[in-house]
Amino acid sequence: MGKMKFSLVLMLMLAALSACKKDAGSGSADAPTPTAGGKTINFVTTQDGSPLKIDPALFTTPEAKEFMTTGKNPYIGNADAVAKGKKVFQLYSCTQCHGPEAKGQVGPNLTGPDYHYPKDANNKGMFETVWHGTNGGMGAKGIGLMDPTDPKNGISPDELLKVIAWIRSMGKSTGNE
């Protein structure tokens, strides 16, 4: 029952914040995605830098919630997360374009230090690129975007953070700098 009350209060607070922003003329399209802690990062598309809205309810783990507020990947250096990230990278056939060690084949090298999309040098940028896709031919991989006919198909934020942790383990940058 306590969780239900908390959820209701949180939804009412978010609705009130949304109404305040609209009244202030801030332009809801540029508004950050709200989180329970109040502090958020603004996601943008790799294609054109436009705002990228990601449902906060998809950030279900403490690590994903931390990322949503800081842009830092808490899985960096976590051996279990790195191993799971490698499996997800293989499961979604990322190896077909980026190679078995993410160093590039048809698609670009993901391990750095030079990135096809400079924003991929940090974890927030790489998250945005993978989540929403690119102009260079990579489709969106985010849950609900990868296959618009199936809102449950695609990679979750937590899985993507583990994939990024694995990619970072293959290079010299943590992306959290």
C-alpha positions in Angstrom: 0.0 0.0 0.0 2.9 2.4 0.8 4.3 2.0 -2.8 0.9 2.8 -4.2 0.7 6.0 -2.2 4.2 7.0 -3.1 3.4 6.4 -6.8 0.3 8.5 -6.6 2.1 11.4 -4.9 4.9 11.2 -7.4 2.5 11.3 -10.3 0.6 14.2 -8.9 3.9 16.1 -8.3 5.0 15.4 -11.9 1.7 16.6 -13.2 2.0 19.8 -11.2 5.5 20.3 -12.4 4.4 19.7 -16.0 1.6 22.3 -15.6 4.1 24.8 -14.1 6.5 24.4 -17.0 3.7 24.9 -19.6 2.5 28.0 -17.8 6.0 29.4 -17.7 6.3 29.0 -21.4 9.4 26.8 -21.1 8.5 24.7 -24.1 7.8 21.1 -22.9 9.7 19.7 -25.9 13.0 20.8 -24.3 12.1 19.8 -20.8 14.2 17.1 -19.1 12.7 13.8 -18.3 11.7 13.9 -14.6 13.0 11.4 -12.0 12.0 10.8 -8.4 15.2 12.7 -7.2 14.3 15.8 -9.2 17.7 16.1 -10.9 17.8 14.8 -14.5 19.9 14.8 -17.6 18.6 15.8 -21.0 18.8 13.2 -23.7 19.2 14.3 -27.3 19.1 12.3 -30.6 22.4 11.6 -32.4 20.7 12.3 -35.7 20.0 16.0 -35.2 20.4 16.9 -31.5 16.6 17.2 -30.9 15.2 16.3 -27.5 14.9 12.5 -26.9 12.2 11.5 -24.6 12.7 8.2 -22.8 10.0 7.0 -20.4 11.4 7.2 -16.9 9.5 4.0 -16.0 12.0 2.1 -18.2 14.8 2.9 -15.8 14.0 0.2 -13.3 17.2 -0.7 -11.6 19.1 1.5 -9.1 22.0 1.7 -11.6 19.8 2.8 -14.4 18.1 5.4 -12.2 21.6 6.7 -11.1 22.5 7.0 -14.8 19.3 9.0 -15.5 20.3 11.6 -12.9 24.1 11.7 -13.5 24.9 10.5 -17.0 27.6 8.3 -15.4 27.5 4.5 -15.9 27.7 2.8 -12.5 28.5 -0.5 -14.2 31.9 0.6 -15.5 34.5 -1.8 -14.1 31.9 -4.2 -12.7 33.0 -7.7 -14.0 29.5 -9.2 -13.8 27.9 -6.4 -15.6 30.7 -6.4 -18.3 30.1 -10.1 -18.8 26.4 -9.6 -19.2 26.9 -6.7 -21.5 29.1 -8.8 -23.8 26.3 -11.4 -24.0 23.7 -8.7 -24.9 26.0 -7.2 -27.5 26.2 -10.7 -29.1 22.5 -11.4 -28.6 21.4 -8.2 -30.5 23.9 -9.1 -33.3 26.0 -5.9 -32.7 29.0 -8.0 -33.7 27.8 -8.2 -37.3 28.7 -4.5 -37.9 31.0 -3.6 -35.0 33.0 -6.9 -34.8 33.3 -9.3 -31.9 35.4 -6.9 -29.8 33.5 -3.7 -30.9 36.6 -2.5 -32.8 34.6 -2.1 -36.1 33.9 -4.0 -39.3 31.2 -2.5 -41.5 30.2 -0.2 -38.6 32.6 2.0 -36.7 35.0 1.2 -33.9 33.2 1.7 -30.6 36.2 1.5 -28.3 37.8 4.8 -29.1 39.8 6.9 -28.7 38.4 8.3 -32.0 34.6 7.9 -32.4 32.5 8.3 -35.5 30.2 10.4 -33.3 32.3 12.4 -30.9 29.6 12.4 -28.3 30.1 8.7 -27.9 33.3 9.4 -25.9 31.0 9.8 -22.9 28.4 7.2 -21.7 25.4 9.5 -22.1 26.3 10.1 -25.7 26.9 6.4 -26.5 23.6 5.6 -24.7 21.7 8.2 -26.9 23.4 6.8 -30.1 22.5 3.2 -29.4 19.0 4.0 -28.0 17.7 6.1 -30.9 20.0 5.1 -33.8 22.1 7.1 -36.2 21.9 8.7 -39.6 24.6 6.3 -40.7 22.4 3.3 -40.9 22.1 1.9 -37.4 18.5 1.6 -36.3 17.2 2.4 -32.9 17.9 -0.4 -30.3 15.9 1.0 -27.4 12.9 -0.8 -26.1 9.8 0.2 -28.0 11.9 1.8 -30.8 13.7 -1.2 -32.3 10.4 -2.7 -33.5 7.6 -0.2 -33.4 5.0 -3.0 -33.7 6.2 -4.5 -30.4 6.6 -2.0 -27.6 8.4 -4.7 -25.5 11.0 -5.5 -28.1 14.5 -3.9 -27.8 17.2 -3.3 -25.3 16.3 -1.9 -21.8 18.3 1.0 -20.3 19.9 -1.4 -17.8 21.0 -3.8 -20.5 22.4 -0.9 -22.6 24.4 0.3 -19.7 25.9 -3.1 -19.3 26.7 -3.2 -23.0 28.4 0.2 -22.7 30.4 -1.1 -19.7 31.6 -4.0 -21.8 32.5 -1.7 -24.7 34.4 0.5 -22.3 36.3 -2.5 -21.0 37.6 -3.1 -24.5 39.2 0.4 -24.7 41.1 2.9 -22.5 38.2 5.3 -21.6 35.6 4.7 -19.0 33.2 7.3 -20.6 32.6 8.6 -17.1 35.3 11.2 -17.3 
